[in-house]
Amino acid sequence: MNNSIYNKLVNKDTKLAVIGLGYVGLPIALEFAKKIKVVGFDINQERVNLMRNKVDPSNELGMEAFENSDIFFTANLEDLRDCTFYVVAVPTPIDDSNLPDLKPLLGASRTVGKVLKKGDYVVFESTVYPGCTEEDCIPVLEELSGLEFKTDFKVGYSPERINPGDKEHTLQNVVKVVSGCCEESLEEIAKTYELVVAAGVHRAPTIKVAEAAKIIENTQRDVNIALINELSLIFNKLNINTFDVLEAAGTKWNFLKFQPGLVGGHCIGVDPYYLTHKAQEAGYHSKVITSGRYVNDSMGGYIAKQTVKKIIAQNKIIQESRVLIMGATFKEDVSDIRNSKVIDIVNELKSYHVSVDLIDPHASSAEMEHEYGIGLIEKPTANYDAIIVAVNHREYKDLPESQFKSYLKNGHGVFVDVKGIYRNKIKDLHYWSL
């Protein structure tokens, strides 16, 4: 076993390649590069140039993360030819009809297929439905390489568990689920990941089990949040503050502490659709998961409608009203705007001809403009009828009520606190939260 792929990697006789250097791929590539030789591949040359200068395009890692790393960043396919272990970490989004969009994944599979050699290993990390690796990706690898799966090359699946903006649950200290296409590949893949995951690895019995494990992690979270969001709709009708109820219920030892809110991003708001799609193919129409998705996807519109009602209740003409939304990213303290549900609030308000300004200390105005057709303003003015604190960035958590008053016309107006971070702190403004 001395010529095993693991030993070759450790002895630096061969290289590991990471395909896709986003918020998942880059941290993995850099961790591996502290132990073995790594090629970091991304199709975006601009991003590659940034990483060569020790800049993370996702704004998750500082320059120090690039230190002591044996890594070469490239957008050139030829640079992958002397690698023998490939980790694929590209996004798996959904299309406008909420169906899986496998274009990035199949594109990455084609890239690897073009350079694949006998004896090579390919491990997929992208979140997919059970069966995707074997049914969709492996045929592409076989077709483009002319090689035979299992006989000539081995494949595994190890779902990513990177949580954007989370400095506590990092790659090193969260158990990694790994799987392979046979016992030998499982062991080689597990040992390779053990190089960088101090918390250890869990060896799943099959690739499909590993795929399913990942997708239900996020689906379970989505359904739980949907229940709390639905409760917040009910409690609003009953004139009860949801966060007060959750605080009371949370005193029981086995109460699950989920909170209402906007469910966006490229994990929780996306992955359940992969599972329901596969369930449909298998002849089962998911009820609980689909209902949860419906509730969570409608929350942005609901928040906007409630804001409009509150403004009208203040005897304002809604078409002449102005609203300031604080926060545009998909969650707190990150710069990522992909699948941000804040835009649902914006679009719903605009359908009432409300004028909307958006600020965010982490997001890029150019990216917002490109992705959603609305840029960010530098500074709030002083003539709003309502303020919506949509994302609880650390910069927004401890602002005094006087600051919000200074943004509102005559110091009065509606204050919408999506995540309840100002509960019991706002005394003079018309306060509402989920």
N, C-alpha and C positions, 0 to 999 in steps of 0.2 A: 504493500500500500504506500510505499515511499514515493511512488510517482503519481499519487492521488492528486486531484486538482487542488485540494486544500493545502497539501504540502508544497506544491508548486507555487501557490499564491503566497504562502508564508515565507518561502525561501526567495521570493521575488524573481522566480524563474518565468513567471507569466503575469498577466495583468487582469484586473477586474474592470469592467466598464459599467458606468451608470448612464442609462439612456433617459434623458429628461431631467433637467436640473432646476425644478421648481422648489416649492417649499418642502416637498418630500425628498426629492432626489439629491439636492445639494447637501443637506446634513448627512445623509447616508454616505455619499461619495467622500466627503471630508473626513468622516469617522474612519472609514476603511483606509483612507490615504495615510492615516497615522500609523497603520500596521503593515499595509501592502501597497503595491503599485496600482494606481488607479488612472483610468481615462474617463473624464467627465464629458459626456456628449450632449449637446443641445442643438436643435435645428436653427435656433435664433442666434445669429452671429453677434448681434448687439449685446445680448445677455452674456455670451461667451467672453466678449471683450471686458465687460464689467467684472466678471469672475476672475479673469486673468489679473485684474488690478485689485483683487481681494475685496470686491464689493458684491454683496448678495442682492440680486435684483428684487428679491421678495422682501427685503428689509427685515429679515428675521435674525440673521447672524451678523455679528460684528467682525471687523478685520481679523481679530485674534483667532477666530475659528479656522482661518486659512493657514495659520502658522504650522510649521513642522508637518506639512502634508505633501506626500509624494504623489502629486496629481497633475495631470495635463488636461487643460480644458480645450475643447475643439468642437467645430461644427462640420468637420471634414470626415466623411465616411471612411476614408483610407486609414485614418488614425486608429480605427477599431480593429484592424486586421490581425494585430498581434495580441488581442485579448482572447481569453478563453472562458471567462465567466461574466455573463451579462445580467445586469439588474435593470429591469424596465420599470420606470416610475413616472409615467406620463398621466395626465388627467383623464378621467372618464366622465365627461359631462352628459347632460341630457339635451335633446333638441327642443324646439318650440312646442312640440306635442308631448313633452315629458317622456319621450322614448330614449333608450340608451343610444348615445352617439359614440360609436367605437372607432371613429376615424383616427384620433390620435394614437390609440392603442394598436390598431392594425397598421398604421404608418410606422410606428416604432418596431413592430414585428417584421415589417418588410425591411427596414434598415438592418436589423440584426440578421435576418435571413440572408441578406446579400453578403455578409462577412462570416457566416457561421461555418465552422470546420468540424471534422470528426473529433469526438471527445469533448466538445464544448458543452457548457451548462448555460441555461437561460432561466432566470427567476423573475416572475412577474410580481409587482407590488401594487399595481393599480386596483382599485376597488371594482369588482365585477360581479355578475350573477354567477351562481354555481354552474360550472360547465363551460364557462367562457374560455378559459385557458386552453382546455383540450379541444373544444369544438370550433373556436374561432381563431385563436392565435397559432396553435401548433400547425394546422394545415398551411398557414401562410409561411411559417418557418420552413416547413418541408418543401413547399413549392419553390421558394426562392433560392434555397440552398441545394436542392437536389438530394438532400440527405434524408435518412429515415429516422423518425422519432424512436427513442429508446435504444435502437441498435447503434446509431451514429452520434446522437446528442441527447442530453437529458434536460428535463424541464421541471421546475418547481414553482411553488407559489407561496409568497410570504407577505401577507397584507400589511401595508403601512399603518402605523398608529401615531403618526405625528400630529400634534395638536397645535395649530398656528397660534403664536403669541404666548404659548405655555412654556415657561422656563423650568417648570418642575417636572412635568412628565415628558422627558426627552427620550431620544432613541436609546440612550444607554440604560436608562432605569425603568423601562417598561418592557415586560416580558414580550418576546417576539414569537408569533405563531409561524411555524415553517412547515412546508410539505414538499414531497418529491414524487417522482413518477415510479420509483422503486425503492427498495430498502437502502441500497448503496447511495443513490442520489440524495435521499432524505438525510443520511448521515453526513455526507459531504457538505450539503447546504447548511445543515444545522451547525456544524463545526465552523463553517465560514462566518455565519452570523454571530456565533459566540465570541468571535474576535472583537466585536464592537458593542454587543449588548450585554452589559454587566449583569442585568437582571435575569439573564438566561433565556432559553428558547423553549417553546412548547412544540413538540413534534406531533403534528396532526396526522391521522392515518392515511388521508388521501388529499389530493389537490382540491377536490370539490368540497370537502369538509372545511378546509382552510378558507376557501372563497365564501362559503356560507357563514362561517364564524364572523368574518369581517362585516358582511352586509347586515347581519342581525344586530351587531353592536350599535350601529347607527340607526337602524330601524326601530329598535327598542327605545332608544332615546327620543326619536321623533314621535312615536306613539305616546310616550309618557308626557312630553311637552304639549302635545295636542290635547290630551285630557285636561291639563291645567289651563290651556288656552280656552277650551270650551267652558270650563268652570268659571273662568274670568268673564266670559260673555254672560253666563247665568247670573253671577254675583253682581255684575253691573246693573242688570235689570232689577235685582233685589236691593240695590243701593248698599252693597257691602264691599269693603275694600279687600281684594283678593289676597294682597300681601299680609294683611292682618289675619286672615283665615289661615294662610299657610304657616304663619308664625305660630299660631295656636296649635294647629294640627301637627306641626313639626316637633312638638314636645313628646310625641309618642315614639318609642325606640325604633319601630319598624316602618315609620312613615317615610316615603321616598321624597327627598327634598328637591323637586323640580319647580321651575318658575315659569310664568307666562312670558311670552316675548315673540320677537320676529325670528323665524327659523330660516336662515339663508345659508350662504357659503356653498362649498362644493362637496360636502359630506352628508350631513344630516338632511339637508333639503333636496339631495339628489339620489343618494344610494337606495332609499326605499323604492324608487321608481324602477331600478334595475331588478329588484326582487319581484315586484308585482308584474313586470313584463315577463319574466321567466315563468312565474306562476301561471299567467295567462296562457303562455305557450304549452304548459303542461296540463291545461284544461281546468285550472282553478282560478276563479275570480276573487281576488283578495278583498275582504270587506273592512276589517279593522285598520289595516295599513293604509288603504286608499282613503278611508274616512279621515284618518289622522292627517294625511297629506292635504286633504281638502281644507280642513280646519286651519292648519298652519299656513298654507298658501294664501288664505283669505284675511290674515291678521293685519297686513299693511293697509288694505282697503278699509277694514273695520276701524282702525285707529284714525284714519283720515276722516271718515264719516262722523265719528264721535267728536273730533275736533271741529268740524263744520257745524255740528249741532250746538256745541258750546259757544262758538263765535256768534251764531244767529241768536242764541239765548241772551247775548249781551247787547241785543238791538243793533248789531252791525249789519251792513249790507255785504253779503258774502262775496259778490263779484268785485268789491273794492277792498277786500281784506288782504292782509299780508301775513305770511307765516314764516317763521325762522325754524329750520330743522337743524338740530345739532347732532352731528354724527351721520356718516354716509357709508362706512365700511360694514362688512357682514357681521362683525362682532367687535368687542372692545379691544383696544390697544393693538390692533393690527392695521396694516395698510391695504389689505386685500379687499377689493370692492366686488369681486366676482359673485354673482348671484346674491347681491345685497337686497334685502327686502325693503330697505328704506325707500328704494325707488318706487315701490308700490304705493307708499304714502304720498310721495311727490305726484305721481300720475293721477291718483284719485283726487287729490286737492286741485290739481290743474283742471280736472274735468268739471269742477265747480267754478272755474275761472279765478281761482285764488292765486295770488302772486306768491311764489315760493323762493326763499333763499336757503342755500345749503352751506354749512361750514363743517370742516373736519380737520383736526390737527395732524392726522395720519395719512389721509387719502391724497391722491394726486388729482388736481383739477383737470389736467389734460386727459388722464385716464377716464375720469368720470364723463367728460365731454365725449370722448371716443366711444365709450361703452353704452352710455345712457342718454347722450345728447343734452346733458345739463352739467355745467361747470360748478365750481365752488366759489364762494365769495371770500375775500380776505378777512373782512371785519363786519360784524352785524351793524345795521343802522339802528335808529332809535324809534322806528315807527311801525312796529309789528302789532298785530292783534292777538297773535298766539305764538307760543314757543313750544316745540316738541323736542324733548331730549330723547333721541331715538336710540343712541348707542352710549353705554355707560363707560366711555373712555376715562382714564384716570384724571385727565385734565378737567373733566366736567363734574367730578364727584363731590367736590367741596366748595362750589361757588356759592357766594352769599345770595340771598333772595334779592338784595338791592341791585346786584348786577343784572339779574333777569328783568327787574323792574325798569332798569335803564334802557333796555332794548324795546320795551313796550310803549305804545302810544299813551302819553299821560301817566305812565307808570302802572297802568292797569291792563288786565287781559287774561287770557287762558293759558294755563301752564300744564302741558301734557308730559307726564313722566312715565315713559313706556316701561322701564324696568323698576319703577318704584324706589329709586335711589334717594328721592327727596321727600319720601313719606314722613309726615309729622314735622317737616322743616319749613314748608311753605305756609305762611300765615295769611298773607294779604291777597294773593292772586287766586284766580279760580282754578283750583287744582283737580286734575284727573289722572288716574293711572290705570293700567290693565288690572 
